[in-house]
């Protein structure tokens, strides 16, 4: 579970939202004759971070209605505590159980696959508003058919336009 939290970036999430930099110290403390308080603190931190991560993977970090998107994400809420206890706590593959909660849509899977490409170009951000990365990014994605522009994705002040992708 801790590896999932540390590597939340592969899902487009912020690892620090799940205490990614704190786990090494917490694990070290557990290996040095921890007190009951240390054990309770560790368990609480892991449970809270896991539940945050599970919720974000299942329905996102932000309610789309806050941005005037008419998507119903409140249909049947996931009982986080119950799911964590029954599906994650003693699972031989907690990552697999959590992965089952991800959106099943092909577009979601393709966007996850393209995330490293986006991050590569976002790192080139020089602070100037520019569209000069778009042709370069599209060349790298030439095996994808772009058929509908959804919205520009902004990193700093540079803008990359990503669209709905289908492989050709």
C-alpha positions in Angstrom: 0.0 0.0 0.0 2.8 2.4 0.9 4.3 1.9 -2.6 1.0 2.9 -4.2 1.0 6.1 -2.1 4.6 6.9 -2.9 3.9 6.4 -6.6 0.6 8.2 -6.8 2.0 10.3 -9.6 1.5 7.5 -12.1 -2.2 8.0 -11.7 -1.9 11.8 -12.1 -2.2 12.4 -8.4 0.0 14.3 -6.1 2.1 11.9 -4.0 2.5 14.3 -1.2 -1.3 14.3 -0.7 -0.7 10.8 0.6 2.4 11.6 2.7 4.9 10.2 0.2 7.9 11.8 1.8 7.0 10.7 5.3 6.7 6.9 4.9 10.5 6.2 5.0 10.7 7.9 8.5 7.6 6.2 9.7 8.9 2.8 8.6 12.2 3.4 10.2 10.5 4.3 13.5 8.6 1.0 13.4 11.8 -0.9 13.0 13.2 0.5 16.2 11.1 -0.9 19.1 8.0 1.2 18.5 5.7 2.2 21.3 2.0 1.5 21.2 1.5 5.2 20.4 3.9 4.8 17.4 2.0 1.8 16.2 -1.4 3.6 16.5 0.0 6.7 14.8 1.4 4.7 11.9 -1.9 2.8 11.5 -3.9 6.0 11.5 -1.6 7.7 9.0 -1.7 4.7 6.7 -5.5 4.3 7.0 -6.1 8.0 6.3 -3.7 8.2 3.3 -5.1 4.9 1.9 -8.6 6.2 2.1 -7.7 9.5 0.5 -6.0 7.6 -2.3 -8.8 5.1 -2.8 -11.3 8.0 -3.0 -9.2 9.9 -5.5 -8.7 6.9 -7.7 -12.4 6.0 -7.6 -14.0 9.4 -8.2 -11.2 12.0 -8.6 -9.8 14.7 -6.4 -12.4 17.4 -7.3 -16.1 17.3 -7.8 -16.7 18.1 -11.5 -19.8 20.2 -10.5 -17.5 22.8 -9.0 -16.4 23.5 -12.6 -20.0 23.5 -14.0 -19.6 20.0 -15.6 -22.9 18.2 -15.3 -21.5 14.8 -14.3 -23.1 12.8 -11.5 -20.3 11.6 -9.2 -22.6 11.4 -6.2 -24.7 8.5 -7.5 -23.7 5.7 -5.1 -20.9 6.8 -2.8 -18.2 4.3 -2.1 -18.2 3.2 1.6 -14.5 3.9 2.1 -14.1 2.5 5.5 -15.9 -0.7 4.6 -14.0 -1.1 1.3 -10.7 -0.5 3.0 -11.4 -3.1 5.7 -13.0 -5.8 3.4 -11.0 -5.4 0.2 -7.7 -3.8 1.0 -6.6 -4.6 4.6 -5.9 -8.3 4.2 -5.7 -8.5 0.4 -2.9 -10.4 -1.2 -2.9 -7.7 -3.9 -4.2 -4.4 -2.5 -3.2 -2.6 -5.7 -5.3 -4.9 -7.7 -8.3 -4.3 -5.5 -7.9 -0.6 -5.7 -7.4 -0.7 -9.5 -10.8 -2.2 -9.8 -12.2 1.1 -8.6 -10.6 3.1 -11.5 -12.9 4.4 -14.2 -13.5 1.6 -16.8 -13.4 4.0 -19.7 -10.9 3.6 -22.5 -10.3 7.3 -22.6 -9.2 7.2 -18.9 -6.7 4.4 -19.6 -5.3 6.2 -22.7 -4.9 9.4 -20.7 -3.0 7.5 -18.0 -0.8 6.1 -20.7 -0.1 9.6 -22.1 0.6 11.1 -18.7 4.4 10.5 -19.0 4.4 12.3 -22.4 2.6 15.3 -20.9 4.9 15.4 -18.0 8.0 15.3 -20.3 6.8 18.4 -22.1 5.6 20.1 -18.9 9.2 19.9 -17.6 10.3 21.9 -20.6 8.1 24.8 -19.3 10.3 27.9 -19.4 7.8 30.2 -17.8 6.8 31.8 -21.1 3.3 31.3 -22.6 4.0 29.3 -25.7 2.4 26.8 -28.0 5.7 25.6 -29.5 5.6 22.3 -27.7 2.3 21.2 -29.3 3.7 20.2 -32.7 6.6 18.3 -31.0 4.2 16.5 -28.6 1.9 15.6 -31.5 4.7 14.2 -33.5 5.5 11.9 -30.6 1.9 10.9 -30.5 1.6 10.2 -34.2 0.2 6.7 -33.6 -2.9 8.2 -32.0 -5.8 9.6 -33.9 -6.9 12.9 -32.3 -10.6 13.5 -33.0 -11.9 16.0 -30.5 -10.2 18.7 -28.6 -11.5 18.8 -25.0 -9.5 21.5 -23.3 -6.0 22.8 -23.0 -4.0 21.4 -20.1 -1.9 24.1 -18.5 1.4 23.6 -16.6 2.9 26.9 -15.3 2.3 29.3 -18.2 2.8 26.8 -21.1 -0.2 25.2 -22.6 -0.3 21.7 -24.1 -3.5 20.8 -25.9 -4.5 17.2 -25.3 -7.5 15.7 -26.8 -9.6 12.6 -26.9 -7.3 9.9 -28.3 -7.9 6.7 -30.2 -5.2 4.5 -31.5 -5.1 4.0 -35.2 
